[in-house]
Amino acid sequence: MNIFLLLLSLIAFPVLAEGPALEMNVDGKAGLFQAPDKATRPWRICALLPHGKDHYWWGVAWGLSQEAARLGVEIGIYDAGGYDKLAEQKRQLKHCHRLKADGYIIAAIAADGLSAEVDLLMADGIPVIDLVNGMNSQVSSRSLVSFADMAAAAAQYMLTTEPNRPLNLAWFPGPDGAAWVRDAETGLAEAIVGEDVRLVHGGYGMTETFVQADLVRGLVSGIQPEYIIANAVAATVAAKYFGKRGKTKVIAFYSNPQTIELVRDGTLQATVTDSPVLQARVSVDLAVQWLEQGSAPRLVSPVIQVLTSENLAEADLSLTLPPEHQWMIHQDLSPIGGATALQRRNQLQEPRTD
């Protein structure tokens, strides 16, 4: 390549300064993901989340906000209000499109819920990053962990601690229709093939305390299983219901502050973490790499960990939880030419929270 072409390529695709190197699974292989250091432009990115009702998504929003600030880009953070609010998530995407967002990070309510919109964005060359929940659409990159692997990790831990005995296993997956729930059910079913395990389905429901509490009460009124594997909300309810002396042991197939505290005091047997704060940070990195370089890894996943009372003290919980007292962050994307969220944030001591 002659010097003119070399200079032209650097102008077209600026070389990002390198940021922290993180041990991750990158495109299916264990390795290092090299995060960028700083963006060369204050790109405007739209992040769509399903809801902000629990610490899991508070941590995701925190990770998005902090990584955007580190890179020097603007991010709008929107939550739809629940897994039954697909129409609202569509409205929020259209809102960001009217504001001419440069890229999108989407934790989709349903696997196919935004397929038409995502296809149009991709056709226009706008980067779309699939975050946490999974979409069936073709996207630029994905920052997520397989919930099939998460549920399988929970089942494998159960089978390792209870070898060679028949088990009644109650299962509380979460909302029907969500891609992550579908994947978790597949992973659990595959993990117990050939094992002496009787699976009892506890029913689908939104990951809200009153919904999951009703499901747990309904199941345990008729059966007391040896184990429950559940979403974090149902696991919290079930662990408190049975207590430390109950015959039923409970495992959460993903983590929030409640499941971690219950593991710490011995009420919950184990909680699996997919490091949602880290996933959020990586999603911003991937969006910036696509915007500046025109390429990025297609799939980046943190290493799954099963947290127990034995290993909890050594775990880096900042990858899973937001800081104490940090609530959900809602942040509007600015109009082009208006004051950016980055400028507004610099006028405040902390990001605006609700």
C-alpha positions as CSV (number, residue, x, y, z in Angstrom):
1,M,0.0,0.0,0.0
2,N,1.4,3.4,-0.9
3,I,1.6,6.2,1.6
4,F,-1.4,8.1,0.1
5,L,-3.7,5.1,0.4
6,L,-2.4,4.4,3.9
7,L,-3.3,8.0,5.0
8,L,-6.6,7.7,3.3
9,S,-7.5,4.5,5.2
10,L,-6.6,6.2,8.5
11,I,-8.9,9.1,7.7
12,A,-11.8,6.8,6.7
13,F,-11.4,4.5,9.7
14,P,-9.5,6.2,12.6
15,V,-7.5,3.7,14.7
16,L,-8.9,3.6,18.2
17,A,-6.5,3.9,21.1
18,E,-6.6,0.8,23.1
19,G,-8.4,0.6,26.4
20,P,-8.6,-2.2,29.0
21,A,-8.1,-5.8,27.7
22,L,-10.7,-8.0,29.3
23,E,-10.8,-11.8,29.6
24,M,-14.0,-12.8,27.7
25,N,-15.3,-15.3,25.2
26,V,-14.9,-13.6,21.8
27,D,-16.6,-15.1,18.8
28,G,-16.9,-18.4,20.5
29,K,-13.3,-18.6,21.8
30,A,-11.8,-17.7,25.2
31,G,-9.5,-14.7,24.8
32,L,-9.1,-11.0,25.3
33,F,-11.5,-8.3,24.2
34,Q,-9.7,-5.1,23.6
35,A,-11.9,-2.2,24.6
36,P,-11.2,1.2,22.9
37,D,-9.7,4.0,24.9
38,K,-11.5,7.1,23.7
39,A,-13.8,7.7,20.8
40,T,-12.7,10.2,18.1
41,R,-16.2,11.8,17.9
42,P,-19.0,12.3,20.4
43,W,-21.2,9.7,18.8
44,R,-24.9,9.6,19.8
45,I,-26.1,6.1,20.8
46,C,-29.6,5.0,21.7
47,A,-29.9,2.2,24.3
48,L,-33.3,0.5,24.8
49,L,-34.0,-1.6,27.9
50,P,-37.1,-3.7,28.7
51,H,-37.7,-2.1,32.1
52,G,-36.0,-0.6,35.1
53,K,-37.8,-2.3,37.9
54,D,-34.9,-4.2,39.5
55,H,-31.2,-4.1,40.2
56,Y,-30.3,-6.2,37.2
57,W,-31.3,-3.4,34.8
58,W,-30.1,-0.7,37.1
59,G,-26.7,-2.3,36.7
60,V,-27.0,-2.5,33.0
61,A,-28.0,1.2,32.8
62,W,-25.1,2.1,35.1
63,G,-22.6,0.2,32.9
64,L,-24.0,1.9,29.8
65,S,-23.7,5.4,31.3
66,Q,-20.2,4.8,32.7
67,E,-18.7,3.4,29.6
68,A,-20.2,6.2,27.4
69,A,-18.6,8.7,29.8
70,R,-15.3,6.9,29.6
71,L,-15.3,6.9,25.9
72,G,-16.6,10.4,25.5
73,V,-19.8,9.6,23.6
74,E,-23.4,10.5,24.3
75,I,-26.0,7.8,25.2
76,G,-29.7,7.9,25.6
77,I,-31.0,5.3,28.0
78,Y,-34.7,4.3,27.8
79,D,-36.7,1.6,29.5
80,A,-40.1,0.4,28.1
81,G,-41.6,-0.3,31.5
82,G,-42.0,-4.1,31.3
83,Y,-42.0,-7.2,29.2
84,D,-45.6,-6.5,28.2
85,K,-44.7,-3.1,26.7
86,L,-43.4,-4.0,23.3
87,A,-45.3,-1.1,21.7
88,E,-43.5,1.3,24.0
89,Q,-40.1,-0.1,23.0
90,K,-41.1,0.4,19.4
91,R,-42.1,4.0,20.1
92,Q,-38.8,4.6,21.9
93,L,-36.8,3.2,18.9
94,K,-38.7,5.5,16.5
95,H,-38.1,8.4,18.9
96,C,-34.3,7.8,18.7
97,H,-34.6,7.4,14.9
98,R,-36.2,10.8,14.6
99,L,-33.3,12.2,16.7
100,K,-30.9,10.5,14.1
101,A,-29.0,8.3,16.6
102,D,-25.7,7.1,15.2
103,G,-26.1,3.6,16.7
104,Y,-28.4,1.4,18.8
105,I,-28.0,-0.9,21.7
106,I,-31.1,-3.0,22.2
107,A,-32.1,-5.3,25.1
108,A,-35.2,-6.5,23.3
109,I,-38.5,-7.3,25.0
110,A,-39.2,-10.2,22.5
111,A,-36.8,-12.0,20.2
112,D,-38.8,-11.0,17.1
113,G,-40.5,-7.9,18.4
114,L,-38.3,-5.3,16.7
115,S,-37.3,-7.4,13.6
116,A,-38.7,-5.0,11.0
117,E,-37.2,-1.9,12.7
118,V,-33.8,-3.6,13.2
119,D,-33.7,-4.8,9.6
120,L,-34.3,-1.2,8.4
121,L,-31.5,0.2,10.6
122,M,-29.1,-2.5,9.4
123,A,-30.0,-1.8,5.8
124,D,-29.2,1.9,6.4
125,G,-25.7,0.9,7.7
126,I,-26.6,2.0,11.3
127,P,-24.9,-0.3,13.9
128,V,-27.2,-2.3,16.1
129,I,-25.8,-4.2,19.2
130,D,-27.9,-7.0,20.7
131,L,-27.6,-6.7,24.5
132,V,-28.4,-9.3,27.1
133,N,-31.8,-10.6,26.0
134,G,-31.1,-11.8,22.4
135,M,-32.8,-11.1,19.1
136,N,-33.4,-13.3,16.1
137,S,-32.6,-10.4,13.8
138,Q,-29.3,-10.0,12.0
139,V,-27.3,-7.4,14.0
140,S,-23.9,-5.8,13.9
141,S,-22.7,-7.5,17.2
142,R,-24.0,-9.1,20.3
143,S,-22.9,-8.5,23.9
144,L,-24.6,-11.3,25.8
145,V,-24.3,-14.6,27.5
146,S,-26.4,-17.6,26.5
147,F,-29.1,-18.1,29.0
148,A,-29.1,-21.7,27.9
149,D,-25.6,-21.9,29.4
150,M,-26.8,-20.0,32.5
151,A,-29.6,-22.4,33.2
152,A,-27.3,-25.4,32.4
153,A,-24.7,-24.0,34.9
154,A,-27.4,-23.9,37.6
155,A,-28.5,-27.5,36.8
156,Q,-24.9,-28.8,36.7
157,Y,-24.2,-27.3,40.1
158,M,-27.3,-29.0,41.5
159,L,-26.3,-32.4,40.0
160,T,-22.8,-32.1,41.3
161,T,-23.9,-31.4,44.8
162,E,-26.6,-34.0,44.7
163,P,-25.2,-37.0,42.7
164,N,-26.9,-40.3,42.3
165,R,-30.3,-39.5,43.9
166,P,-33.7,-38.8,42.4
167,L,-34.7,-35.2,42.5
168,N,-38.0,-33.2,42.1
169,L,-37.0,-29.9,40.4
170,A,-39.3,-27.0,40.3
171,W,-38.6,-24.5,37.5
172,F,-39.6,-20.8,37.4
173,P,-38.3,-19.3,34.1
174,G,-39.8,-15.8,33.7
175,P,-42.0,-14.1,31.1
176,D,-43.3,-16.2,28.3
177,G,-42.1,-15.2,24.9
178,A,-38.8,-13.6,25.9
179,A,-35.8,-15.0,24.0
180,W,-33.7,-15.4,27.2
181,V,-36.5,-17.5,28.8
182,R,-36.8,-19.7,25.8
183,D,-33.0,-20.2,25.8
184,A,-32.9,-20.9,29.5
185,E,-35.6,-23.6,29.2
186,T,-33.6,-25.3,26.4
187,G,-30.4,-25.2,28.5
188,L,-32.1,-26.7,31.5
189,A,-33.8,-29.4,29.5
190,E,-30.6,-30.5,27.9
191,A,-28.7,-30.4,31.2
192,I,-31.0,-32.9,32.9
193,V,-31.3,-35.4,30.0
194,G,-30.5,-38.9,31.3
195,E,-30.6,-37.7,34.9
196,D,-33.1,-38.9,37.6
197,V,-34.8,-35.5,37.7
198,R,-38.6,-34.9,37.6
199,L,-39.1,-31.4,36.2
200,V,-42.2,-29.5,37.6
201,H,-42.9,-26.3,35.7
202,G,-43.9,-23.4,38.0
203,G,-45.4,-21.3,35.3
204,Y,-44.5,-18.2,33.3
205,G,-44.8,-14.6,34.6
206,M,-43.3,-11.2,34.6
207,T,-40.2,-10.9,36.8
208,E,-42.1,-8.8,39.4
209,T,-42.3,-9.8,43.0
210,F,-46.1,-10.2,43.3
211,V,-46.3,-12.2,40.1
212,Q,-43.5,-14.6,41.0
213,A,-44.7,-14.9,44.6
214,D,-48.1,-16.1,43.4
215,L,-46.4,-18.7,41.2
216,V,-44.1,-19.9,44.0
217,R,-47.0,-20.2,46.5
218,G,-49.2,-22.0,43.9
219,L,-46.6,-24.7,43.3
220,V,-45.3,-25.3,46.8
221,S,-48.8,-25.6,48.2
222,G,-49.0,-28.9,46.3
223,I,-45.4,-30.2,46.2
224,Q,-42.2,-29.6,48.2
225,P,-39.4,-30.2,45.7
226,E,-35.8,-31.0,46.6
227,Y,-34.6,-28.1,44.4
228,I,-35.9,-25.0,42.8
229,I,-34.1,-23.3,39.9
230,A,-35.6,-19.9,39.1
231,N,-35.3,-16.4,37.8
232,A,-33.8,-14.1,40.4
233,V,-37.1,-12.7,41.6
234,A,-38.7,-16.1,42.1
235,A,-35.5,-17.5,43.7
236,T,-35.6,-14.7,46.2
237,V,-39.2,-15.4,47.1
238,A,-38.6,-19.1,47.3
239,A,-35.5,-18.9,49.4
240,K,-37.2,-16.6,51.9
241,Y,-40.2,-18.9,52.0
242,F,-38.2,-22.0,52.8
243,G,-35.5,-20.4,54.9
244,K,-32.2,-22.0,55.9
245,R,-33.8,-25.0,57.5
246,G,-36.1,-25.9,54.7
247,K,-35.7,-29.2,52.8
248,T,-35.9,-27.4,49.5
249,K,-32.7,-25.8,48.1
250,V,-32.9,-22.9,45.7
251,I,-30.6,-21.7,42.9
252,A,-31.1,-18.6,40.8
253,F,-30.0,-18.9,37.2
254,Y,-29.1,-15.2,37.1
255,S,-28.1,-12.7,39.8
256,N,-29.2,-9.5,41.5
257,P,-28.4,-7.9,44.9
258,Q,-31.0,-10.0,46.7
259,T,-29.8,-13.3,45.4
260,I,-26.2,-12.4,46.2
261,E,-27.1,-11.4,49.8
262,L,-29.1,-14.6,50.2
263,V,-26.1,-16.6,49.1
264,R,-23.9,-14.7,51.5
265,D,-26.2,-15.6,54.5
266,G,-26.7,-19.2,53.4
267,T,-30.4,-19.0,52.5
268,L,-29.8,-19.4,48.8
269,Q,-27.7,-22.3,47.6
270,A,-26.2,-20.5,44.6
271,T,-26.7,-17.8,42.1
272,V,-25.3,-17.7,38.5
273,T,-24.0,-14.4,37.2
274,D,-23.7,-13.3,33.6
275,S,-21.9,-10.0,34.6
276,P,-24.6,-7.6,33.2
277,V,-22.7,-4.4,34.1
278,L,-19.8,-5.8,32.0
279,Q,-22.1,-6.8,29.2
280,A,-23.4,-3.2,29.1
281,R,-20.0,-1.7,29.0
282,V,-18.9,-4.0,26.2
283,S,-22.0,-3.1,24.2
284,V,-21.0,0.5,24.1
285,D,-17.4,-0.5,23.1
286,L,-18.8,-2.5,20.2
287,A,-21.0,0.3,19.0
288,V,-18.1,2.7,19.0
289,Q,-15.9,0.2,17.2
290,W,-18.5,-0.2,14.4
291,L,-18.9,3.5,14.1
292,E,-15.2,4.3,14.0
293,Q,-13.7,1.2,12.3
294,G,-16.6,-0.4,10.5
295,S,-16.0,-3.7,12.2
296,A,-16.0,-5.4,15.6
297,P,-16.3,-8.9,17.1
298,R,-19.6,-10.4,16.4
299,L,-20.2,-12.0,19.8
300,V,-18.6,-11.0,23.1
301,S,-19.6,-12.8,26.3
302,P,-18.4,-12.6,29.9
303,V,-17.4,-15.9,31.6
304,I,-20.3,-17.4,33.5
305,Q,-19.8,-17.8,37.2
306,V,-21.7,-19.8,39.8
307,L,-21.5,-17.8,43.0
308,T,-21.7,-19.8,46.3
309,S,-21.0,-19.0,49.9
310,E,-17.5,-20.6,49.3
311,N,-16.4,-18.3,46.5
312,L,-18.5,-15.1,46.9
313,A,-15.8,-13.2,48.8
314,E,-13.4,-13.5,45.8
315,A,-15.9,-12.5,43.2
316,D,-15.7,-9.1,41.5
317,L,-19.3,-8.0,42.1
318,S,-18.8,-4.7,40.4
319,L,-19.3,-6.6,37.1
320,T,-22.7,-7.7,38.3
321,L,-24.2,-5.0,40.5
322,P,-24.4,-1.2,40.3
323,P,-22.9,0.8,43.2
324,E,-24.9,0.9,46.4
325,H,-27.7,3.6,46.3
326,Q,-27.4,3.8,42.5
327,W,-30.9,3.6,41.0
328,M,-32.1,3.3,37.5
329,I,-30.6,5.9,35.1
330,H,-32.9,7.4,32.5
331,Q,-31.2,9.7,30.1
332,D,-32.7,11.3,26.9
333,L,-30.8,11.5,23.7
334,S,-30.3,15.1,22.7
335,P,-31.5,16.6,19.4
336,I,-28.7,17.2,16.9
337,G,-27.3,20.6,17.6
338,G,-28.7,20.7,21.1
339,A,-26.9,20.3,24.4
340,T,-25.7,16.7,24.5
341,A,-26.2,14.3,27.4
342,L,-22.4,14.4,27.7
343,Q,-22.4,18.1,28.2
344,R,-25.4,18.0,30.6
345,R,-23.7,15.2,32.6
346,N,-20.5,17.4,32.9
347,Q,-22.7,20.0,34.6
348,L,-23.8,17.5,37.3
349,Q,-21.9,15.6,39.9
350,E,-23.6,12.4,39.0
351,P,-25.8,11.0,36.2
352,R,-29.5,11.9,36.6
353,T,-31.3,9.0,38.3
354,D,-34.9,8.3,39.0
